[in-house]
């Protein structure tokens, strides 16, 4: 065992030292002292007269929307926890508020569409669309209230560190003058006031925009008039304006509110109130009817811009008349859809504060080391051929020197004949597109399956499609009616012994930014079976033809993945009955599919041990006596977003591991093209086992789920304990140090051998390296 592996085992053992058979009792006794997320009010399931549970009973399945909102309480705790560095706390608060914005755009928007279409069909958990909206709103209001309390506390703590977030009225006259001049010179020309009167209908209000509702009066006239002024954020204009030479930030809207004399000269400003809107983002059309997919996506984006508004947020103090008027103009229910905000509207913009230069208020910088087998000058193809397969752990190992290096070498290697790749999301700073274009310029066949319908990235992906196409790359958009969500690369190379296929399969997007902040896995391999399967997969993606395709190793959706997962769960039951000791471990972002959830319940009822690490949505209730008492569900929240998906089945001692980008969610299993790849080498299986062990033992960011749907943090805020992510950072660094130490030792040995044999350089006898 390597030094790095021992280090990870040591951290895991230390963090789980108090986890004995009696641990559940200890946890229960300490519950009042531990942070806890809200309880789901759905009644707990009870067995029937025969003592058995009906696996089709709706109360067995927690609601998707409510469990996702519960996840945000866990994220919000990171903004509350004093163990989290201060600016990282600000970041987590911003993330929660950004998540809520998306929740309204995607989930509430979709539910409102169902209500409008008079859909009465119950969900698998027994709720109508209207009931889901009502229950979600109750939780949203509680979550928003906690977020605002957190904001007040963070604002106070930031001020103690010399970082002040305030309004125009609260700064000195000198600072006011500086802000006013900056605004007039750099922002004011972009501002367009719009009146509302019989001659000017209520103006269009864009999604997530912050707006001033200004009440005005002409001098000497009693009649009041209204104007709407959009706060022009974005395109280089920050929401928070910094006073020169200070870490004092003033909100742009307060500067504008105090400079209205420039917009409305000679008029009396009676009042200025704030509001913000959120629009529905569910505007997808039927691809089957589209003659031109690119044109259809462009049309969808136009629809989204003008989509119905689903939420109105108004600043505290807005008059009841204006509140009602806005609700009516925007087509909203004033009682249900209007949210009164005491304080800062649009707290997602607080991410701007995170950019303050204050290293002592952030997590220590993390620079991912190279994978230990990639600390060499050898071609990455030679390394892969020697090793067979390399398991990559991002961000604990470098994405740049592994995945990007793989593409970089493929683009210039004269032996490479073809590159095929799927792209779901990528970033402007990613080198991926550049390498693909370089490969095309070098005469290689390059094919890219680009997913145009990646939510909120449609415009960026259309730009990438045009750039790639103009470089001579064959760009297709996948299979009609399905999203291409798998993350795969296939490189075909002319090796000395014939054509060989080199592959990468990952759990995360080919995105340089998320590779630094998301916890993901990747496999670099020249396994012939996997390469053959990827050839079949790309033939399917680029043609859409659906004849039976025989995959040797990959598990592919939408045709076979759900069926295969359920069969493996059922096999675990059979082997358990035979005395093999059934064990299933799943690490997922979401467990939402009802059929998979019921299969897990059935396995648990038979005694199979099940460990679930589910980041956010989880329908399954653990700890129900007679049904799921041998199921554990934990959620890990930390510095990095847990994003990898891993499937483990004990299989009677013949351990099976798979990973990929597919969650156990109906959309992944039935309406997306996904691929799970097996991990077969014993040493790589051991690495995945250590990942599971570290996460299951995490006492810093680990939350245990209860049968009532609540989650309990494993440690109190006054305990200093290491997280699984800290352990993984140490492990990655230890592996790198060991690899470089051995490399130096080998180099030193070669020099000593040369000297002993008289080899003194290029003119002497050949060295061992030569």
HELIX and SHEET records of a PDB file:
HELIX    1   1 UNK A    3  UNK A   15  1                                  13    
HELIX    2   2 UNK A   23  UNK A   29  1                                   7    
HELIX    3   3 UNK A   31  UNK A   33  5                                   3    
HELIX    4   4 UNK A   58  UNK A   60  5                                   3    
HELIX    5   5 UNK A   64  UNK A   80  1                                  17    
HELIX    6   6 UNK A   86  UNK A  102  1                                  17    
HELIX    7   7 UNK A  103  UNK A  108  3                                   6    
HELIX    8   8 UNK A  109  UNK A  116  1                                   8    
HELIX    9   9 UNK A  129  UNK A  160  1                                  32    
HELIX   10  10 UNK A  168  UNK A  170  5                                   3    
HELIX   11  11 UNK A  173  UNK A  186  1                                  14    
HELIX   12  12 UNK A  188  UNK A  190  5                                   3    
HELIX   13  13 UNK A  252  UNK A  257  1                                   6    
HELIX   14  14 UNK A  260  UNK A  263  1                                   4    
HELIX   15  15 UNK A  287  UNK A  289  5                                   3    
HELIX   16  16 UNK A  293  UNK A  305  1                                  13    
HELIX   17  17 UNK A  320  UNK A  329  1                                  10    
HELIX   18  18 UNK A  334  UNK A  337  1                                   4    
HELIX   19  19 UNK A  347  UNK A  355  5                                   9    
HELIX   20  20 UNK A  359  UNK A  361  5                                   3    
HELIX   21  21 UNK A  372  UNK A  374  5                                   3    
HELIX   22  22 UNK A  380  UNK A  387  1                                   8    
HELIX   23  23 UNK A  400  UNK A  404  3                                   5    
HELIX   24  24 UNK A  405  UNK A  412  1                                   8    
HELIX   25  25 UNK A  432  UNK A  441  1                                  10    
HELIX   26  26 UNK A  458  UNK A  470  1                                  13    
HELIX   27  27 UNK A  512  UNK A  517  1                                   6    
HELIX   28  28 UNK A  528  UNK A  543  1                                  16    
HELIX   29  29 UNK A  561  UNK A  577  1                                  17    
HELIX   30  30 UNK A  594  UNK A  605  1                                  12    
HELIX   31  31 UNK A  651  UNK A  653  5                                   3    
HELIX   32  32 UNK A  666  UNK A  670  1                                   5    
HELIX   33  33 UNK A  682  UNK A  696  1                                  15    
HELIX   34  34 UNK A  724  UNK A  756  1                                  33    
SHEET    1   A 3 UNK A 164  UNK A 166  0                                        
SHEET    2   A 3 UNK A 248  UNK A 251  1                                        
SHEET    3   A 3 UNK A 240  UNK A 242 -1                                        
SHEET    1   B 6 UNK A 193  UNK A 196  0                                        
SHEET    2   B 6 UNK A 224  UNK A 230 -1                                        
SHEET    3   B 6 UNK A 210  UNK A 218 -1                                        
SHEET    4   B 6 UNK A 267  UNK A 279 -1                                        
SHEET    5   B 6 UNK A 309  UNK A 315 -1                                        
SHEET    6   B 6 UNK A 338  UNK A 341  1                                        
SHEET    1   C 7 UNK A 389  UNK A 394  0                                        
SHEET    2   C 7 UNK A 518  UNK A 525 -1                                        
SHEET    3   C 7 UNK A 498  UNK A 506 -1                                        
SHEET    4   C 7 UNK A 487  UNK A 495 -1                                        
SHEET    5   C 7 UNK A 416  UNK A 423 -1                                        
SHEET    6   C 7 UNK A 445  UNK A 450  1                                        
SHEET    7   C 7 UNK A 474  UNK A 476  1                                        
SHEET    1   D 3 UNK A 389  UNK A 394  0                                        
SHEET    2   D 3 UNK A 518  UNK A 525 -1                                        
SHEET    3   D 3 UNK A 641  UNK A 642  1                                        
SHEET    1   E 3 UNK A 483  UNK A 484  0                                        
SHEET    2   E 3 UNK A 672  UNK A 679  1                                        
SHEET    3   E 3 UNK A 555  UNK A 557 -1                                        
SHEET    1   F 9 UNK A 483  UNK A 484  0                                        
SHEET    2   F 9 UNK A 672  UNK A 679  1                                        
SHEET    3   F 9 UNK A 656  UNK A 660 -1                                        
SHEET    4   F 9 UNK A 645  UNK A 649 -1                                        
SHEET    5   F 9 UNK A 583  UNK A 588 -1                                        
SHEET    6   F 9 UNK A 609  UNK A 614  1                                        
SHEET    7   F 9 UNK A 631  UNK A 636  1                                        
SHEET    8   F 9 UNK A 702  UNK A 705 -1                                        
SHEET    9   F 9 UNK A 711  UNK A 713 -1                                        
END                                                                             
